[in-house]
Amino acid sequence: MAKRSKKIDPVDEARQRVAKAQLDLFVAQEKRADAIARGEGEIKSAQERAIRRERKATERVERRAGALSRAEAWLYTVTEGTERRRPDPTESRT
């Protein structure tokens, strides 16, 4: 049997192409919306990580500053106590 040639109405063919193009556009729009949402989520999580990192570094600096302040206070106390115990070289011992 010989193959028949397909006779497709040009209007139907054009309608099918339009329908396929609309479907492709819809799929592309959905993928774009998903990509935007995913990107916004990634940005938010990156900002949250940056905030946590900054907070942790700030706490570390504050702890170090407190330790330095305590060490300076201790040094001041020790040196002032030593200064008071030392005899004044200008005073005579009689």
C-alpha positions in Angstrom: 0.0 0.0 0.0 1.3 3.4 -0.9 1.8 6.0 1.8 -0.7 8.8 1.8 0.5 12.3 1.9 -0.7 14.1 4.9 -2.8 17.0 3.9 -2.9 19.3 6.9 -4.9 22.4 6.8 -2.5 25.4 7.1 -4.9 27.1 9.6 -4.9 24.0 11.8 -1.1 23.8 11.6 -0.8 27.4 12.6 -3.1 26.9 15.5 -1.1 23.9 16.7 2.1 26.0 16.5 0.5 28.8 18.5 -0.7 26.4 21.1 2.7 24.8 21.4 4.4 28.2 21.6 1.9 29.2 24.3 2.7 26.1 26.3 6.4 26.6 25.9 6.0 30.2 27.0 4.0 29.1 30.1 6.7 26.5 31.0 9.5 29.1 30.6 7.6 31.5 32.8 7.1 28.9 35.5 10.8 28.0 35.4 11.7 31.7 35.6 9.4 32.2 38.6 11.0 29.1 40.3 14.5 30.4 39.6 13.6 33.8 41.0 12.2 32.2 44.2 15.2 29.9 44.6 17.5 32.9 44.1 15.7 35.0 46.7 15.9 32.1 49.1 19.6 31.7 48.5 20.1 35.4 49.1 18.1 35.3 52.3 20.1 32.3 53.6 23.4 34.0 52.7 22.3 37.2 54.5 21.4 35.1 57.6 24.8 33.4 57.5 26.5 36.7 57.2 24.6 38.1 60.1 25.4 35.0 62.3 29.1 35.3 61.3 29.1 39.1 62.1 27.4 38.5 65.5 29.9 35.7 66.4 32.8 38.0 65.5 31.4 40.8 67.5 30.9 38.6 70.5 34.5 37.4 70.2 35.8 41.0 70.0 33.7 41.9 73.1 35.1 39.0 75.0 38.6 39.9 74.1 38.0 43.6 75.1 36.6 42.4 78.4 39.6 40.2 79.0 42.0 43.1 78.2 40.1 45.4 80.5 40.3 42.9 83.4 44.1 42.3 82.7 44.7 46.0 82.7 42.8 46.4 86.0 44.8 43.6 87.5 48.0 45.1 86.3 47.0 48.5 87.7 46.2 46.9 91.1 49.4 45.0 91.2 51.6 47.9 90.2 49.8 50.3 92.6 50.3 47.9 95.5 54.0 47.5 94.7 54.4 51.3 94.4 52.9 51.7 97.9 55.1 49.0 99.4 58.3 50.4 98.0 60.1 52.9 100.3 60.5 56.3 98.9 64.2 56.7 97.9 64.0 60.4 98.8 63.0 59.6 102.4 65.8 59.0 104.9 65.8 55.9 107.0 66.5 56.9 110.5 
